[in-house]
């Protein structure tokens, strides 16, 4: 979606901001060993790279990829009117330095100001003690016992419902949006386990959050959002109200049901009921009566734990429909536990036995999907104090550090000449074991102290869902052309993934 396509107001505002920028702010030059950093081609006087950031995100992705090919691991400077001076890093050594120095590189005022309306004081938008408190609550929720309940009870239950839904749609020869199917699974999982609530992919909150995420992204792309948004942001404001009300309902429901839930957990034989609502209860223990704080934290965890996994699974099936040989390799790997000693396929599928340890090729397929379609395609940090990167680039206080995971994951320096190709085998050793990359080499789960809490949960969900779907169904595209992402802080597929579904002849399920 082009940003503010019909708004002449944006261009008038841009002219004023550019003049102010040129004569009042003037972006400082960032240097390496005393020499000014290079800037990308087509950097304009006064406007810098600002007009570029007004383009649709797919063009922005392509621009970052082009810059990566031009600069390689060399740090370069970008400038956008009204923003602090910024650099783009592609070298894993520089990124590792950023990850390891949380006290220097924070979310910063720039990020918080633009995302405050959506994330508030949640973990995505905070630093310091407030961030530590929320991370502690998240760690308590993602303990070994809860993850076992996830894989053995919750996921088989909701995945089973999705399988039955797809079988029914296949009988009717209906077109199915797989993005919605995957989103429904993760919504039900997070709703039940984290908040003890019933949540679905098509509820008012989901629709509102989807719009608000796109509008917040446009703030990062449009340096004049504060001028245009009062005129174009009415739906954004309504969406924020819906999101805020939903956050309050999560907290109110947890507070009202607290004593009853405790009693149920002591007598219940259902392991899922034992852990239901454990995240919201942990947040209440940490923040007590501060319901606004609890609501912010709950909404942040919900968006992080639900949306990114569903989106990654969507892109995975999109790629699999283009690579039948990968589908066949996954099926061969997945079928092995269910094949009888006589070679028959008589055993009924139990998704709980599908693990990353037993299915390395399936796991490699998921990681290869994340490489080409990272859930968070851009990351931003701000320097709290002056520092020098390992490549000798000096960063003044308050400068911005960008890295584009989308571009880094397509680097031929890091991934070889076939970096643009979908090849799960790159993640496997010669004897078939999964290769581990450092966070700086493969930053889709962030790194350092902010390494994604849900990394293990995402892996567990992905391997079960991919294996089950590939084993039981054939998917045929019901769309034309290439699928792209829509404007968002994450990577949802624009228009979903419409498919025709046909059960396989595996004899399982």
HELIX and SHEET records of a PDB file:
HELIX    1   1 UNK A    8  UNK A   20  1                                  13    
HELIX    2   2 UNK A   21  UNK A   25  3                                   5    
HELIX    3   3 UNK A   52  UNK A   54  5                                   3    
HELIX    4   4 UNK A   57  UNK A   71  1                                  15    
HELIX    5   5 UNK A   92  UNK A  100  1                                   9    
HELIX    6   6 UNK A  108  UNK A  119  1                                  12    
HELIX    7   7 UNK A  123  UNK A  125  5                                   3    
HELIX    8   8 UNK A  128  UNK A  141  1                                  14    
HELIX    9   9 UNK A  144  UNK A  149  1                                   6    
HELIX   10  10 UNK A  150  UNK A  154  3                                   5    
HELIX   11  11 UNK A  155  UNK A  171  1                                  17    
HELIX   12  12 UNK A  178  UNK A  195  1                                  18    
HELIX   13  13 UNK A  204  UNK A  221  1                                  18    
HELIX   14  14 UNK A  225  UNK A  232  1                                   8    
HELIX   15  15 UNK A  234  UNK A  267  1                                  34    
HELIX   16  16 UNK A  271  UNK A  275  1                                   5    
HELIX   17  17 UNK A  278  UNK A  287  1                                  10    
HELIX   18  18 UNK A  291  UNK A  320  1                                  30    
HELIX   19  19 UNK A  324  UNK A  335  1                                  12    
HELIX   20  20 UNK A  336  UNK A  338  5                                   3    
HELIX   21  21 UNK A  351  UNK A  353  5                                   3    
HELIX   22  22 UNK A  360  UNK A  372  1                                  13    
HELIX   23  23 UNK A  405  UNK A  408  1                                   4    
HELIX   24  24 UNK A  412  UNK A  415  1                                   4    
HELIX   25  25 UNK A  424  UNK A  427  5                                   4    
HELIX   26  26 UNK A  443  UNK A  445  5                                   3    
HELIX   27  27 UNK A  448  UNK A  450  5                                   3    
HELIX   28  28 UNK A  455  UNK A  472  1                                  18    
SHEET    1   A 4 UNK A  35  UNK A  36  0                                        
SHEET    2   A 4 UNK A  31  UNK A  32 -1                                        
SHEET    3   A 4 UNK A 393  UNK A 395 -1                                        
SHEET    4   A 4 UNK A 387  UNK A 388 -1                                        
SHEET    1   B 5 UNK A  76  UNK A  78  0                                        
SHEET    2   B 5 UNK A  86  UNK A  88 -1                                        
SHEET    3   B 5 UNK A 400  UNK A 404  1                                        
SHEET    4   B 5 UNK A 378  UNK A 383 -1                                        
SHEET    5   B 5 UNK A 105  UNK A 106 -1                                        
SHEET    1   C 3 UNK A 175  UNK A 177  0                                        
SHEET    2   C 3 UNK A 498  UNK A 503 -1                                        
SHEET    3   C 3 UNK A 473  UNK A 477 -1                                        
END                                                                             
